[in-house]
Amino acid sequence: MDKKSGPDWYKNELFIVAVILLVCMLLSWQGVFSYLDWKLFDSMVMRNRAVPEHRDSVVMVCVDQKTLDFFSEQYSFSWPLPRMFHAFLVEHLTNCGAKAVVFDVIFSEQDIDRSEVTSSESDDAFAAAIEASERVYLAVAGQDIPGTGPMSDEPPLYLDDNDAAPFIHFSDAPSYRSAVFPLRKFSGASSYLGIVNMIPEKDGIHRRYPVVSSLGDRLVPSLAYSVVRNVLDGDELRSHLLDRLDSPFVFDSEGKFYLNWYGSGGTGRGVDGQDAVFNYYSYAAVIASYFQQRNGEELVIDPEAFKDKIVIIGSNAPGLFDLKATPFTHENEYPGMEIHATAIENMLSGDYITKIPVWLVMLLLIAITAFLYAADRKFSNLRIFIAIFVILALFELSAAYFFLVTSKCLIAAADLLVTSLLVFGGLVIVGYFKETREKRVLRSHFGRYVNETVLREILANPNAVNFQGKTIKATIMATDIAGFTSISEKLPPDEVVSRLNDYLSDVSETLIDNGAFINKYIGDAILALYGAFEEPDHMKNACSAALRAKDIIDSKIAEAEGRGEDPLITRFGITTGEMTLGNIGSERKIEYTVIGDTVNTAFRLEGLNKFYRTRIIVGDNTRHGAGDDYDFRLLDELKVKGKATSEEVFELLGFAGQTDSKLLQWRDEFESALQLYRNREFHDAKAVFDRLGADGDPTSEVFAGRCERFIKDPPPPEWSGVWVMLRK
């Protein structure tokens, strides 16, 4: 059934789609799809960075397992390492020309006393190295418990009076009531402090990084921002960071930005068969280089490795618990200090991921919904609609990946996919109930008038039925009982009805079994349609139905004659052509039927049986469309009154290979005589027709009489053998 024919369903679909769209827009606005967006983001990042992109502005000095083993074996030191060695490290990195020395370690307590060195000596040496370097950055940890002392004594930390303050307007920035600071001797020696807190998303994965946080009622920088704001010059800082702080497409209300990951973390860079983003150096190797430099020996690590670099010192040893969950966690453990390194690289280069605005997401949701709704209205085939949905979903994923890779633009892919799925599901469900209702209607309309095979085809393709009307090419069959009026006048009404119902039941079942759609009963006449619902071979089906129905009728004729009753002899007219099929009638009474000249022709052919004394006459289109599976006899070439062209008509004799040999003999001799007739050789033609008529062929008797008339009154010179029917 045509979708466009159901205004109620059209309204229902539109209403349901609108409700789904509004719900999805609300859920998207509230961030309900964030979890799925995160997972898609992770998948796209991992695919894009399957081969890590090397970054060289930041290098890592790592307290790894090798370092712990080295100090344990060489000096019998366990963790924490004496800060005296941190002093050596700072001194060496400063001498190598490091741009910044960043400790991802909080030195909030005094070092421990050891037999070799006291805590005071170790801490003093470290503080002196910090002060001498003038490029050491120390970590501060925010916490949500009240502070134990004034925080205003830590001037390197706060941004209130900094040039960046006018650019920072984050209403939901992470807020802490107090902080864990480095020892005063360290923070006083350093000019640079930064908050190291990184709050993961609700699924425990780190994806965003905060630029600033609130400590009490004052703003403090993250560790990465503290480095960047001092490393970059004023113009670079403004263009790479400050001018973008008020962009909601880069920084959200929490002052966080999506990290533009460069690949899986770890120490694989430079290792055969592995790869990673940053260069890693073992803390033990750097300390060894320090002593080698002092002793004038060849260094394990070339000083150029740290020249003009930002050096982050942290840990990736499993026992030190500084490993974080990131999109790459399934590949290898990700050191927390590398998250800071990634944030520093993003800010140094202005290499941010941009989010599309919410209003554009809403617009895309509307566009996707409109597209799916239009596709559903356009294509009634469920398979096509499923294919369109799959293509749309793949396009959404591909577009999200393409924009992330090429433009570093983050599209809310999950919002689009979920909306597409819900709209698609809603339309399919509505379509299912609509189709179920339509099938009930179709079954009620056609269940009694077509066979189960045709009915299944109709139900499988409801669009084949268009109640509004459509032009079809099909085969039409008209039947009528010869002399039924005279027969019915001799019988009581109840017997007339009984005999007619018995006849119509058996004949109709035979026609239906051979693919007919019984379109209507007109008294004792039957109008049957073949190919009404796009079934193939409708011309063959009509011929088969007529022959099988004739066999049923012949058996009934024999039974009636045996009982001394008048037989019900049926005549058939069959033709193929275009006709209009649809609901026709008035508001009070309407029926699904066919009209058109082809229908009228079928009734004319049925009536010609009386003239030619035959049982089944078919038109030229049907005869040639049926092929060689049947035996036909060419009867005549006719021109009906009101028509400009003539048409050959044929008698259907039987199935090829099953037709009585006598009928085939009559056919061959008849068609030879018919050719003589058309050539105006009426004497010779009449002789053949007379012989065939005497042998029992009633049709030949008709032509013998026609020849006799033409012998007495020859047709005009322009006569071409076409017989003109003066009555419709």
Disulfide bonds with the S-S distance in Angstrom:
none
